[in-house]
């Protein structure tokens, strides 16, 4: 991969904007880009949408459909882009006839959230889950809160999982696979192997069910957990420390992630430092277009996300994409997104 100093970045950015300066013709300004996909980056994308419209007058909308749903709609050309925290399979890539560019936009954490009404909030703010107990909850081997802590009530643990093809399920099971010696397979649609309480739509559905059910436990993007004021567990990391999913701990966990030439990454291994349940998130973008306005609008949006938009990431507890990587992505956007040849 190329390396750049900060001055290189500023020089390149000015040059890039000069090369791709667009006058925002009426047809482009009026074009509404639509995207869909998983919930992991939904809080970030919704904030991007608000700020982008305020700053540029252009709009885009993003709907939570699940990672699998977003990829399917991209393949059928129903949406303009998809959001995912998964790397598409070779079969899924081949289904996207107009080519695929994966654009990383940030990194985030997945929170284990719970609801225990029969003890005080002060007691629940420091719920600690060891690696062993976390695995056992999601295999059904631990099913009562007293098995987590003898001071907790004698109450059944009601496990809430994501229905359908979910990036959040994949992030969780990928980590559980690493710390269980392969006992739990990594999967978008896990066969949990025990009787869980209910399955809900990604993100908001799980959050709502956890809030409603006494004794519930589930998993949602950290920003959503904060917005919903849900109780968040501390997890044991590779150092044996119990950590919350703060921005600082997420940054530690993602510090040594390396990007491949296509801007994907290898699996985030069980990090020794930081909060362990983390992932990067991407936008999936067509490389070829039949509509020039759509091409221009897409380039505009990606340029903004990779520059101005990155300034918002840390406000929402997402990590930024490193500057040297954003430079390469901007080059790819400029060089690889083109009109479809006839």
VEXMAR-305371 format. One line per field, with one value per residue (C-alpha): residue number from 1; residue in three letters; x negated, y negated, z negated. Coordinates in nm, 3 decimals. Example, Ala and Ser with C-alpha at 12.3 -4.5 7.8 and 13.67 -1.06 7.14 Angstrom:
BEGIN
num [1,2]
residuo [ALA,SER]
c1 [-1.230,-1.367]
c2 [0.450,0.106]
c3 [-0.780,-0.714]
end
This chain:
BEGIN
num [1,2,3,4,5,6,7,8,9,10,11,12,13,14,15,16,17,18,19,20,21,22,23,24,25,26,27,28,29,30,31,32,33,34,35,36,37,38,39,40,41,42,43,44,45,46,47,48,49,50,51,52,53,54,55,56,57,58,59,60,61,62,63,64,65,66,67,68,69,70,71,72,73,74,75,76,77,78,79,80,81,82,83,84,85,86,87,88,89,90,91,92,93,94,95,96,97,98,99,100,101,102,103,104,105,106,107,108,109,110,111,112,113,114,115,116,117,118,119,120,121,122,123,124,125,126,127,128,129,130,131,132,133,134,135,136,137,138,139,140,141,142,143,144,145,146,147,148,149,150,151,152,153,154,155,156,157,158,159,160,161,162,163,164,165,166,167,168,169,170,171,172,173,174,175,176,177,178,179,180,181,182,183,184,185,186,187,188,189,190,191,192,193,194,195,196,197,198,199,200,201,202,203,204,205,206,207,208,209,210,211,212,213,214,215,216,217,218,219,220,221,222,223,224,225,226,227,228,229,230,231,232,233,234,235,236,237,238,239,240,241,242,243,244,245,246,247,248,249,250,251,252,253,254,255,256,257,258,259,260,261,262,263,264,265,266,267,268,269,270,271,272,273,274,275,276,277,278,279,280,281,282,283,284,285,286,287,288,289,290,291,292,293,294,295,296,297,298,299,300,301,302,303,304,305,306,307,308,309,310,311,312,313,314,315,316,317,318,319,320,321,322,323,324,325,326,327,328,329,330,331,332,333,334,335,336,337,338,339,340,341,342]
residuo [UNK,UNK,UNK,UNK,UNK,UNK,UNK,UNK,UNK,UNK,UNK,UNK,UNK,UNK,UNK,UNK,UNK,UNK,UNK,UNK,UNK,UNK,UNK,UNK,UNK,UNK,UNK,UNK,UNK,UNK,UNK,UNK,UNK,UNK,UNK,UNK,UNK,UNK,UNK,UNK,UNK,UNK,UNK,UNK,UNK,UNK,UNK,UNK,UNK,UNK,UNK,UNK,UNK,UNK,UNK,UNK,UNK,UNK,UNK,UNK,UNK,UNK,UNK,UNK,UNK,UNK,UNK,UNK,UNK,UNK,UNK,UNK,UNK,UNK,UNK,UNK,UNK,UNK,UNK,UNK,UNK,UNK,UNK,UNK,UNK,UNK,UNK,UNK,UNK,UNK,UNK,UNK,UNK,UNK,UNK,UNK,UNK,UNK,UNK,UNK,UNK,UNK,UNK,UNK,UNK,UNK,UNK,UNK,UNK,UNK,UNK,UNK,UNK,UNK,UNK,UNK,UNK,UNK,UNK,UNK,UNK,UNK,UNK,UNK,UNK,UNK,UNK,UNK,UNK,UNK,UNK,UNK,UNK,UNK,UNK,UNK,UNK,UNK,UNK,UNK,UNK,UNK,UNK,UNK,UNK,UNK,UNK,UNK,UNK,UNK,UNK,UNK,UNK,UNK,UNK,UNK,UNK,UNK,UNK,UNK,UNK,UNK,UNK,UNK,UNK,UNK,UNK,UNK,UNK,UNK,UNK,UNK,UNK,UNK,UNK,UNK,UNK,UNK,UNK,UNK,UNK,UNK,UNK,UNK,UNK,UNK,UNK,UNK,UNK,UNK,UNK,UNK,UNK,UNK,UNK,UNK,UNK,UNK,UNK,UNK,UNK,UNK,UNK,UNK,UNK,UNK,UNK,UNK,UNK,UNK,UNK,UNK,UNK,UNK,UNK,UNK,UNK,UNK,UNK,UNK,UNK,UNK,UNK,UNK,UNK,UNK,UNK,UNK,UNK,UNK,UNK,UNK,UNK,UNK,UNK,UNK,UNK,UNK,UNK,UNK,UNK,UNK,UNK,UNK,UNK,UNK,UNK,UNK,UNK,UNK,UNK,UNK,UNK,UNK,UNK,UNK,UNK,UNK,UNK,UNK,UNK,UNK,UNK,UNK,UNK,UNK,UNK,UNK,UNK,UNK,UNK,UNK,UNK,UNK,UNK,UNK,UNK,UNK,UNK,UNK,UNK,UNK,UNK,UNK,UNK,UNK,UNK,UNK,UNK,UNK,UNK,UNK,UNK,UNK,UNK,UNK,UNK,UNK,UNK,UNK,UNK,UNK,UNK,UNK,UNK,UNK,UNK,UNK,UNK,UNK,UNK,UNK,UNK,UNK,UNK,UNK,UNK,UNK,UNK,UNK,UNK,UNK,UNK,UNK,UNK,UNK,UNK,UNK,UNK,UNK,UNK,UNK,UNK,UNK,UNK,UNK,UNK,UNK,UNK,UNK,UNK,UNK]
c1 [0.000,-0.112,-0.220,-0.162,-0.254,0.015,-0.116,-0.085,0.277,0.361,0.193,0.369,0.706,0.686,0.580,0.856,1.127,0.989,1.004,1.352,1.511,1.877,2.119,2.412,2.649,3.018,3.063,2.791,2.901,3.254,3.139,3.209,2.965,3.112,2.919,2.998,2.822,2.724,2.782,2.422,2.343,2.701,2.646,2.341,2.515,2.820,2.595,2.410,2.744,2.843,2.509,2.465,2.798,2.722,2.380,2.447,2.824,2.798,2.983,2.945,3.158,3.055,3.284,3.202,3.263,2.994,2.661,2.797,3.096,2.876,2.648,2.946,3.102,2.770,2.744,3.097,3.015,3.298,3.074,2.789,2.556,2.556,2.417,2.247,2.005,1.958,1.726,1.949,1.891,1.751,2.101,2.250,1.980,2.048,2.417,2.337,2.301,2.179,1.878,1.822,1.612,1.600,1.559,1.476,1.630,1.546,1.509,1.743,1.834,2.118,2.264,2.403,2.714,2.940,3.237,3.249,3.535,3.515,3.186,3.081,2.930,2.610,2.568,2.634,2.397,2.100,2.220,1.907,1.913,1.606,1.520,1.638,1.973,2.036,1.992,2.210,2.495,2.508,2.491,2.762,2.524,2.576,2.943,2.987,2.854,2.730,2.483,2.330,2.315,2.450,2.579,2.806,3.168,3.266,3.405,3.397,3.174,3.395,3.170,3.279,3.113,3.130,3.361,3.249,2.906,2.745,2.400,2.441,2.493,2.183,1.971,2.084,2.050,1.714,1.582,1.748,1.593,1.246,1.279,1.465,1.216,1.461,1.753,1.979,1.954,1.933,2.253,2.484,2.781,2.662,2.821,2.791,2.861,3.075,3.415,3.370,3.650,3.714,3.560,3.604,3.510,3.159,3.082,3.403,3.603,3.355,3.319,3.694,3.732,3.448,3.606,3.944,3.838,3.708,3.403,3.331,2.990,2.907,2.660,2.686,2.451,2.308,2.442,2.794,2.744,2.647,2.940,3.182,3.016,2.975,2.748,2.420,2.207,1.832,1.655,1.332,1.068,0.752,0.557,0.813,0.942,1.315,1.387,1.684,1.731,1.593,1.437,1.092,1.125,1.261,0.965,0.724,0.887,0.878,0.534,0.346,0.605,0.449,0.637,0.605,0.571,0.949,1.008,1.134,0.955,0.875,1.084,1.029,0.868,0.947,0.773,0.551,0.611,0.930,1.294,1.318,1.651,1.556,1.582,1.523,1.815,1.833,2.048,2.087,2.078,2.135,1.835,2.032,2.333,2.587,2.701,2.443,2.632,2.623,2.249,2.182,2.404,2.232,1.885,1.996,2.131,1.826,1.588,1.781,1.797,1.424,1.335,1.594,1.793,1.498,1.497,1.829,1.722,1.575,1.874,2.081,1.814,1.700,1.332,1.206,1.052,0.677,0.588,0.348,0.630,0.884,0.638,0.630,1.007,1.055,0.822,1.027,1.353,1.212,1.059,1.286,1.639,1.733,2.016,2.103,1.956,2.201]
c2 [0.000,-0.358,-0.581,-0.955,-1.237,-1.478,-1.741,-1.485,-1.434,-1.805,-1.850,-1.544,-1.649,-1.995,-1.833,-1.576,-1.836,-2.039,-1.737,-1.634,-1.975,-1.957,-2.242,-2.051,-2.085,-2.086,-1.726,-1.606,-1.826,-1.685,-1.323,-1.125,-0.838,-0.545,-0.290,0.001,0.259,0.350,0.153,0.145,-0.192,-0.324,-0.595,-0.720,-0.716,-0.896,-1.172,-1.185,-1.226,-1.524,-1.702,-1.627,-1.786,-2.091,-2.142,-2.054,-2.056,-1.700,-1.412,-1.043,-0.804,-0.487,-0.210,0.083,0.403,0.634,0.694,0.978,0.769,0.475,0.694,0.860,0.523,0.399,0.706,0.644,0.271,0.171,-0.058,-0.292,-0.158,0.090,0.075,0.377,0.493,0.818,0.900,1.021,1.378,1.447,1.556,1.228,1.027,1.205,1.119,0.747,0.710,0.350,0.424,0.354,0.105,0.149,-0.183,-0.164,-0.452,-0.377,-0.127,-0.065,0.161,0.396,0.375,0.656,0.496,0.625,0.543,0.636,0.457,0.633,0.479,0.116,-0.062,-0.115,0.261,0.322,0.055,0.281,0.616,0.801,1.091,1.312,1.467,1.803,1.669,1.478,1.798,1.993,1.741,1.780,2.159,2.181,2.335,2.036,1.949,1.773,1.439,1.591,1.792,1.461,1.308,1.457,1.112,1.105,1.222,1.585,1.501,1.661,1.499,1.417,1.412,1.184,1.247,1.092,1.243,1.302,1.230,0.986,0.830,0.792,1.169,1.229,0.987,1.156,1.517,1.449,1.331,1.617,1.859,1.720,1.741,2.075,2.277,2.300,2.419,2.152,2.116,1.763,1.700,1.429,1.650,1.860,2.186,2.102,2.456,2.361,2.210,1.832,1.597,1.418,1.299,0.940,0.711,0.575,0.289,0.117,0.439,0.600,0.279,0.249,0.612,0.586,0.274,0.451,0.787,0.815,1.041,0.989,0.978,0.897,0.721,0.388,0.123,-0.083,-0.416,-0.270,-0.133,-0.481,-0.648,-0.396,-0.434,-0.057,0.102,0.217,0.503,0.488,0.766,0.941,0.878,1.069,0.900,1.011,0.655,0.583,0.297,0.098,0.013,-0.342,-0.515,-0.486,-0.111,-0.060,-0.250,-0.029,0.285,0.163,-0.001,0.265,0.347,0.359,0.291,0.506,0.353,0.376,0.195,0.508,0.635,0.972,1.076,0.864,1.122,1.143,0.820,0.834,0.468,0.264,0.368,0.701,0.680,0.451,0.430,0.201,0.103,0.039,-0.108,0.118,-0.091,-0.013,-0.074,-0.128,-0.351,-0.410,-0.741,-1.020,-1.211,-0.903,-0.867,-1.232,-1.218,-0.902,-1.051,-1.367,-1.166,-0.944,-1.240,-1.414,-1.103,-1.042,-1.403,-1.617,-1.318,-1.162,-1.460,-1.332,-0.975,-1.020,-1.226,-0.908,-0.673,-0.538,-0.536,-0.723,-0.561,-0.641,-0.931,-0.731,-0.483,-0.756,-0.893,-0.559,-0.523,-0.870,-0.774,-0.459,-0.656,-0.899,-0.632,-0.328,-0.473,-0.526,-0.527,-0.181,-0.126,-0.056]
c3 [0.000,0.057,-0.228,-0.250,-0.486,-0.605,-0.361,-0.080,-0.184,-0.177,0.161,0.302,0.163,0.323,0.652,0.631,0.575,0.863,1.094,0.987,0.928,1.023,1.078,0.926,1.220,1.131,1.244,1.003,0.713,0.744,0.756,0.438,0.384,0.194,-0.006,-0.232,-0.441,-0.793,-1.110,-1.230,-1.068,-1.053,-1.319,-1.128,-0.790,-0.926,-1.062,-0.730,-0.554,-0.768,-0.741,-0.372,-0.284,-0.499,-0.343,0.021,0.076,0.209,0.045,-0.019,-0.225,-0.405,-0.527,-0.755,-0.560,-0.697,-0.526,-0.314,-0.208,-0.109,0.101,0.274,0.357,0.493,0.714,0.845,0.895,0.661,0.452,0.543,0.273,-0.014,-0.365,-0.520,-0.783,-0.591,-0.304,-0.019,0.093,0.444,0.551,0.426,0.601,0.930,0.902,0.913,1.290,1.289,1.073,0.705,0.513,0.136,-0.043,-0.415,-0.608,-0.973,-1.252,-1.541,-1.829,-1.910,-2.260,-2.470,-2.621,-2.895,-3.118,-3.485,-3.659,-3.994,-4.102,-4.117,-3.822,-4.021,-4.045,-3.674,-3.545,-3.620,-3.485,-3.375,-3.132,-3.110,-2.776,-2.907,-3.033,-2.709,-2.508,-2.751,-2.729,-2.351,-2.367,-2.633,-2.889,-3.119,-3.144,-3.480,-3.594,-3.921,-3.714,-3.603,-3.950,-4.276,-4.372,-4.068,-4.092,-4.040,-3.699,-3.355,-3.093,-2.793,-2.487,-2.201,-1.863,-1.517,-1.259,-0.901,-0.755,-0.997,-1.013,-1.389,-1.424,-1.212,-1.418,-1.739,-1.624,-1.457,-1.792,-1.982,-1.734,-1.810,-2.189,-2.202,-1.999,-1.710,-1.921,-1.772,-1.390,-1.250,-1.056,-0.929,-1.021,-1.315,-1.419,-1.786,-1.901,-2.200,-2.260,-2.265,-2.371,-2.041,-1.716,-1.607,-1.321,-1.339,-1.573,-1.675,-1.700,-1.938,-2.140,-2.182,-2.291,-2.543,-2.687,-2.714,-2.861,-3.217,-3.220,-2.850,-2.684,-2.321,-2.092,-1.909,-1.767,-2.052,-1.930,-1.926,-2.277,-2.396,-2.220,-2.373,-2.716,-2.748,-3.007,-2.848,-2.978,-3.025,-2.833,-2.918,-2.652,-2.562,-2.841,-3.099,-3.148,-3.157,-2.920,-2.796,-2.426,-2.438,-2.139,-2.300,-2.354,-2.001,-1.856,-2.050,-1.914,-1.552,-1.572,-1.375,-1.110,-0.763,-0.441,-0.131,0.215,0.265,-0.071,-0.243,-0.553,-0.693,-0.992,-1.301,-1.527,-1.896,-2.003,-2.308,-2.383,-2.370,-2.345,-2.161,-1.973,-1.685,-1.309,-1.015,-0.795,-0.420,-0.148,0.157,0.474,0.840,1.066,1.390,1.454,1.730,1.581,1.568,1.299,1.075,1.137,1.049,0.741,0.619,0.664,0.483,0.190,0.153,0.174,-0.105,-0.328,-0.297,-0.379,-0.558,-0.679,-0.857,-1.093,-1.233,-1.306,-1.650,-1.765,-1.716,-1.861,-1.524,-1.432,-1.127,-0.823,-0.815,-0.587,-0.371,-0.302,-0.221,0.036,0.215,0.197,0.347,0.632,0.691,0.687,0.941,1.167,1.138,1.128,1.493,1.741,1.869,2.219,2.500]
end
